[in-house]
Amino acid sequence: MKAVILAGGSGTRLHPLTLVTNKHLLPVFDKPVIYYAIEKLVDAGVTKIMVVTAPHHIDSFVRLLGSGQHFVPKRTTAKQIQIVYGIQNEPNGIAYGLFIAEDYIGKDNCVLFLGDNIFLDDITPTIQKFKKGASVFLKEVRDPKRFGIAAVKRGKITSIEEKPAKPKSNFAVTGLYIYDNTVFKKIRKIPPSERGEYEITDVNKLYLEEGSLHFNLLKKEWFDIGTVDSLHKASQFMKKQTRK
């Protein structure tokens, strides 16, 4: 299993902070946002990671993360951490960001992690049990119109929509996905959306159509660092967690 962390985006809702840096490099309490994604993956035993970002931000990530030598696995049996980099020249969608990593992933399955998401749940069991298909992580939210939403019935996803005007449920699709190696064939099949992006929701719909889209329900806190308010809330929460 390998991982791809997407760390692009203009971060317009975080201006003026993101006028001088990438939002994934902003601090949440005592470490940059992207550290949380890397540590979550490493703790789950995923030690081969590609960070995908825009060309004008790549040098900052290399200076911060290097080849991954600063990250120490909790398990002594884990392999050495290896971080490599990919460049997404245009903001043309999450699915395209993953597609950039096709050669790197090779024949492996992969975890797709949006680098501005912070999860408190342990994802290790799900990653270790994963064999094929796709698995998404859902979280019940109060404002479902802001997210991709999955409708669930009898333990199965029945539909999935991107920021629906009339949501069928309160289950948001968070920024963490696990895919088998057929994901790249599926990305090739999807057209760009009306906003000109290759949507990961459309990829998930193809898995749903073939009956291989599974889900995990998150029970603990989840943060999507897209606004100044969410950045502040995440910092305050992680500060309390660290001092427990």
ZIQUIFEN-V124804 format. One line per field, one symbol per residue. phi: phi as a letter, one per 20 degrees, with the letter a starting at -180 (. if undefined). A space follows every 10 residues. Layout:
# ZIQUIFEN-V124804
phi = ???
This chain:
# ZIQUIFEN-V124804
phi = .dccdecdne mffdfegefd bfffefedld bfgfgfffff fffeneddcd ddbfgfdgff ffffdlenfe edffefefff fcdcccddfc fdofffgfgg egfffmeefb ddcffedcdd feeggfffef cbnbcdddcf cecffecfcd ecblmcfdbb celffcfebd efeeebbcce ffffffffee efffendeef fffffffffe mcedbcefdd fccdedcfff ffffffffff ffef
